[in-house]
């Protein structure tokens, strides 16, 4: 699948952003990734609410092989082939996939933010420690070259 084909496929759904990802494309709307277009096919985001629809169509979850095992990604399911010919129904499935992706995003805990250095003292200690290490390195070089280091 190429980018132009995907743009045409999602025409009834609305504007999508298509970005290179792995061996294909990630497809998103409103900043939320809801589909993957890979060599193996087109996969939509799914959750407990939407998986029964995929199962009823005989679809399977996304899988890939590692050297030692087959990994199943139960959050992305293959789009039924019949939907490639029905852009209106594909748009309905895409909206469901977007909703599933948005529900998943709400369930994720917020990313922890790194604490900023609250005082300049902490930053100063790091710098002064670096300076001490540098001075020792210079002093060590001078001893090796036969010079006496100033102490």
Backbone torsions as a table, in degrees:
resi	resn	phi	psi	omega
1	UNK	NA	133.5	177.2
2	UNK	-107.2	170.4	-175.6
3	UNK	-57.7	-44.7	-177.9
4	UNK	-63.7	-41.1	177.9
5	UNK	-60.5	-43.5	-179.6
6	UNK	-65.9	-39.6	177.7
7	UNK	-60.9	-44.7	177.9
8	UNK	-64.9	-40.2	-177.8
9	UNK	-61.4	-37.0	-177.4
10	UNK	-96.1	14.6	-177.0
11	UNK	-58.0	-42.0	-179.8
12	UNK	-74.6	-21.2	178.9
13	UNK	-74.1	-44.3	-176.9
14	UNK	130.2	-174.7	-176.3
15	UNK	-66.7	137.0	177.3
16	UNK	-128.8	156.2	173.6
17	UNK	-104.5	130.5	-177.6
18	UNK	-120.3	120.5	-178.4
19	UNK	-124.3	144.7	174.9
20	UNK	-58.3	137.1	-179.4
21	UNK	-156.7	127.1	179.0
22	UNK	49.7	-122.0	-178.2
23	UNK	-101.1	23.6	-178.3
24	UNK	-163.9	-127.9	-175.9
25	UNK	-136.9	148.3	168.0
26	UNK	-101.0	136.1	-176.6
27	UNK	-117.5	127.5	-177.3
28	UNK	-136.3	160.6	174.7
29	UNK	-141.0	139.1	-179.3
30	UNK	54.1	34.1	177.5
31	UNK	78.0	7.9	-179.2
32	UNK	-117.0	122.7	178.7
33	UNK	-74.9	125.7	-178.0
34	UNK	-128.7	-3.9	-179.0
35	UNK	-151.0	154.2	175.5
36	UNK	-127.5	129.3	173.8
37	UNK	-109.1	107.7	-177.0
38	UNK	-121.8	173.9	178.8
39	UNK	-54.3	-36.0	-176.5
40	UNK	-77.5	-10.1	178.8
41	UNK	141.7	-166.5	180.0
42	UNK	-107.0	127.5	-176.6
43	UNK	-120.7	133.3	178.0
44	UNK	-106.3	148.0	176.4
45	UNK	-63.9	138.0	-178.3
46	UNK	-139.3	157.8	175.4
47	UNK	-145.3	-172.7	-176.8
48	UNK	-56.2	-28.3	-178.9
49	UNK	-76.6	-33.5	-174.0
50	UNK	-106.2	-18.2	-178.3
51	UNK	-56.4	-40.0	179.3
52	UNK	-56.4	-33.3	177.2
53	UNK	-64.9	-42.0	178.9
54	UNK	-65.4	-43.5	179.7
55	UNK	-61.7	-40.9	179.5
56	UNK	-62.0	-28.4	179.1
57	UNK	-87.9	-3.6	-179.0
58	UNK	82.4	14.6	179.4
59	UNK	-75.8	161.5	179.6
60	UNK	-123.9	154.7	175.6
61	UNK	-71.5	159.6	178.2
62	UNK	-62.4	135.0	178.0
63	UNK	-135.2	150.2	172.4
64	UNK	-145.6	157.4	-177.5
65	UNK	-98.4	137.1	165.8
66	UNK	-107.9	-175.8	178.9
67	UNK	-65.3	-28.1	-173.1
68	UNK	-112.1	-16.7	-174.9
69	UNK	-159.9	171.8	172.9
70	UNK	-101.8	126.6	-180.0
71	UNK	-101.8	130.1	177.8
72	UNK	-107.9	126.5	178.2
73	UNK	-105.1	98.3	-172.7
74	UNK	-73.7	-6.1	-179.1
75	UNK	-90.6	-4.9	175.0
76	UNK	-129.5	127.1	-178.1
77	UNK	-121.5	146.0	-177.7
78	UNK	-68.1	134.3	178.9
79	UNK	-69.1	132.6	176.9
80	UNK	-58.0	136.4	-175.3
81	UNK	-58.9	-32.1	-177.2
82	UNK	-62.4	-23.2	-176.6
83	UNK	-74.8	-15.9	177.7
84	UNK	-65.4	-22.7	-179.9
85	UNK	-100.0	0.6	-178.2
86	UNK	-131.6	86.1	-173.2
87	UNK	-66.0	-28.5	178.9
88	UNK	-68.6	-45.3	179.1
89	UNK	-71.0	-34.2	175.5
90	UNK	-59.5	-39.1	178.9
91	UNK	-63.1	-37.4	177.4
92	UNK	-63.9	-45.2	178.6
93	UNK	-64.5	-38.5	179.6
94	UNK	-64.9	-39.5	177.3
95	UNK	-64.1	-38.1	176.7
96	UNK	-65.7	-39.3	178.9
97	UNK	-66.8	-40.3	177.2
98	UNK	-63.3	-42.4	178.4
99	UNK	-63.0	-40.5	178.3
100	UNK	-63.4	-41.0	178.6
101	UNK	-65.5	-39.0	178.7
102	UNK	-68.2	-37.9	176.3
103	UNK	-64.2	-40.7	178.7
104	UNK	-63.7	-39.3	179.4
105	UNK	-64.5	-35.7	178.5
106	UNK	-68.6	-30.6	-179.6
107	UNK	-77.2	-21.2	-179.7
108	UNK	-69.7	138.5	174.6
109	UNK	-69.5	149.6	179.3
110	UNK	-62.8	147.1	179.6
111	UNK	-65.5	136.8	178.3
112	UNK	-72.8	133.9	178.4
113	UNK	-92.7	141.6	178.3
114	UNK	-70.7	137.6	179.5
115	UNK	-70.4	134.0	176.7
116	UNK	-79.2	153.2	176.4
117	UNK	-65.7	118.8	-171.9
118	UNK	-79.9	-25.4	179.4
119	UNK	-128.7	158.3	177.9
120	UNK	-76.6	-18.0	178.7
121	UNK	-60.2	-46.0	-178.3
122	UNK	-60.4	-42.4	178.1
123	UNK	-66.5	-38.4	179.1
124	UNK	-63.8	-38.6	178.4
125	UNK	-62.0	-40.4	179.4
126	UNK	-63.3	-43.6	-179.2
127	UNK	-65.6	-45.7	-177.2
128	UNK	-66.4	-33.1	177.6
129	UNK	-66.3	-40.1	177.8
130	UNK	-62.5	-41.5	179.5
131	UNK	-62.6	-42.2	179.4
132	UNK	-61.6	-43.0	179.3
133	UNK	-62.7	-42.0	179.9
134	UNK	-64.3	-41.9	179.3
135	UNK	-61.7	-42.7	179.3
136	UNK	-62.6	-39.8	179.9
137	UNK	-64.4	-43.0	178.7
138	UNK	-64.6	-43.2	179.5
139	UNK	-62.4	-39.7	178.7
140	UNK	-64.3	-39.3	178.4
141	UNK	-64.4	-42.6	-178.3
142	UNK	-64.1	-38.7	178.5
143	UNK	-64.5	-40.0	-179.7
144	UNK	-64.4	-35.2	-178.7
145	UNK	-83.8	2.3	176.3
146	UNK	91.3	5.9	178.1
147	UNK	-94.9	152.7	176.8
148	UNK	-91.0	131.9	-178.4
149	UNK	-81.7	142.0	177.8
150	UNK	-73.9	129.0	-179.9
151	UNK	-120.5	NA	NA
